[in-house]
Structure formats: C-alpha cells, structure tokens
Amino acid sequence: MKIYFALIGLLLCCTLTLAQRRNCPSVCTLEYNPVCGEANVRGQQVRCQFSNPCVMTSSGCRNGINWRSTSCGITSPQCSSLV
C-alpha cells in the first residue's frame, strides 16, 4: 500500500515539474465562468467544458493541446483526463 502512495506522489511531482517547465498556470481561481473548447487530440475531434478560461488554458498548456473556444454542447468522454 505504501508503494502506491509513493508512486502517486512521484507521478504528481513529475506532472507539476513538467507543467512548471512549460510555464503553465498551476493555480486557477474557483470562479465558475464555464467555457467550452474544441481541439484535435490524437486524431480525434474532442469537445470539453471547463469551469473558467484559466482552466482551459492550463489544460492546453499541460497537455500540449491548442483549445479553440466553441459553443458548449455534448462533451467528449476523453475530457475527464484532459481537464
């Protein structure tokens, strides 16, 4: 069980380090001002809803995705791993 916590901690540290290297915003306000973005992710068109523009920008930076603002509609199943 301890090994799982250690691995999760290591993964979290690596993710935060990569985000900081790219100068990605690591903290966004909790303001709820929903925006939707659309992008081509691994050859698939993906549409996601974000709680505010900062969260969308941060997601794009961390994941190397160029989100384009779009009207909100049905979101893609992949969103949970990208937000």
C-alpha positions, -999 to 999 in steps of 0.1 A, spaced: 0 0 0 28 24 8 44 18 -26 12 30 -43 12 63 -23 49 67 -32 42 61 -69 13 86 -68 34 112 -51 62 107 -76 38 110 -105 23 142 -91 57 157 -86 67 149 -122 34 163 -136 39 196 -116 75 198 -127 66 194 -164 38 220 -160 62 245 -145 88 239 -172 63 249 -198 53 280 -176 18 266 -174 -6 283 -149 -6 259 -120 -33 277 -99 -66 290 -113 -94 307 -94 -125 288 -84 -146 313 -102 -174 295 -122 -175 310 -156 -179 280 -179 -162 279 -213 -160 252 -239 -131 242 -261 -126 221 -291 -94 205 -303 -79 177 -324 -65 152 -298 -46 122 -312 -66 123 -344 -100 128 -328 -121 159 -325 -127 165 -288 -150 190 -271 -147 197 -234 -163 221 -209 -140 239 -184 -150 258 -153 -133 290 -165 -109 302 -192 -78 298 -169 -86 260 -165 -89 257 -203 -56 275 -208 -39 254 -182 -52 221 -197 -40 232 -231 -5 240 -218 -1 208 -197 -14 185 -224 1 203 -255 -34 210 -269 -45 241 -287 -81 246 -275 -103 267 -296 -133 284 -279 -166 270 -291 -202 268 -281 -210 242 -254 -226 210 -264 -221 174 -257 -187 168 -242 -163 140 -252 -155 111 -229 -118 120 -230 -125 152 -212 -120 138 -177 -84 130 -184 -77 164 -200 -93 189 -176 
